[in-house]
């Protein structure tokens, strides 16, 4: 045996096993990854509330599957995973989740809004127009009226932001969460924020600003998410031609329950 071989043999014998023969790190199994993935999704969009704090992970998955009308298995199957990947609103889907307690609604019908900054994806006039038309979706079917202000206090403040932006609900970069809004109330109540890592559009490219804004303003007025596919307040984004858009019946019924119907004299 040569000197070098002898020394190497001695080192292997004398050194602790963890140093002489480093153990291979156990690769993270797919089941571990899946568990973390679904738990993160549920914590964000189906947060644990007082009445659900005793639910198992399987029961929480079933709750999510029932909401989206998926096959209820309690497992992260392909159908459920595909739903989780869809771009969507950042507001939780849990029916009784509210940033402000109770059933918040504005106590008046004349509301103001302010656009504090713009996305570079669209000319400012295009953004102004998309926001104006998004409010009209709701004012066309209720007594609500919206007026834009520039310097004074506004009920609904609209901003484009990236990642952490001061409200404790950071955006996640391009894809996934597109925007979020807060239910009616003082301070941040009613405000709507749009993720500026998205690519905003006025047509069927990337993400249509009008459609997302109309959805978020539903939250600004007090509506939670709907589990009716095709409803404007359905959590996941899907494109509809803005030129022919009409507020679906589910959304109309729910907003009129809060604010009443539009007078023929309005």
Residue, then its C-alpha position, 0 to 999 in steps of 0.5 A: x500500500x502506498x503512503x498516500x493510500x495509507x494516509x487516506x485510509x487512516x483519515x477515513x477511519x479517524x474522521x467522523x462519518x459525517x466528515x469522511x463520507x458526507x451523507x447525501x441530502x434527502x431530496x424533498x419528496x413531491x408529497x412534501x412540496x405539494x403539501x407546502x404548495x397547497x397549504x400556502x394557497x389555502x392560508x392565503x385564499x381560505x384562511x383559518x377562521x375561528x370556526x375552521x381552526x380545527x379542520x384538517x388539511x384534507x378538509x381545507x382542501x375539500x372546502x376549496x374544491x367545493x368552492x370552485x366546483x371541483x371533484x371533492x377529493x381532499x387531495x392535490x390532484x391535477x384539476x385542483x393544481x390547475x385551478x391554483x395556477x390561474x391568475x386571480x384576485x388577491x382577496x380571500x375566497x372564504x365567504x365570511x372573511x372580511x378586512x372589516x367586520x360585519x357586512x361593510x357597505x358605503x352609507x352614501x351613494x355618491x363616492x369619490x375616487x383618486x388615481x395616485x399613479x399609473x402603469x407604464x404599460x398603457x397611456x394615462x388616458x387609457x388607464x383613466x378610461x378603463x377605471x371610469x368604465x369599470x366604475x360604470x359597471x356598478x353605477x349602471x345598475x345601482x344608485x351609486x355615483x362615482x366622481x374622480x378627485x385629484x387633490x382632496x380626500x377620496x373614498x377609493x384610492x387606486x394605485x399600481x404597486x410592486x411587491x411590498x407596498x405598505x398594506x401588509x399584503x405584498x404582491x408576488x410578481x408577474x402572474x398569480x395575484x393580479x390585484x386586491x382591494x379592501x372592503x368599505x371603511x375608513x383609512x384603507x377601506x375601499x382602496x384598490x391596488x394593482x400589481x405593476x409587475x403584470x402587463x396591463x392591456x386594454x385588449x385580449x393581451x396579457x391582463x385586461x385592466x378594465x375587467x380586473x378593475x371592475x372586479x376589484x371595485x366590487x370588493x371596494x363596494x362590499x362584495x366578496x367573491x362569487x363561486x358562480x363561474x362566469x360571474x365578474x366576482x369569480x376569483x379567477x381572471x378570464x377575458x371577456x370583450x369589454x366592448x360587449x361586457x354586461x354585468x352577469x346576473x349573479x353580480x347584479x343581484x348581489x350589488x343591488x342587495x347592498x345598494x338597491x336598484x337604479x332609479x329610472x330618473x337617475 
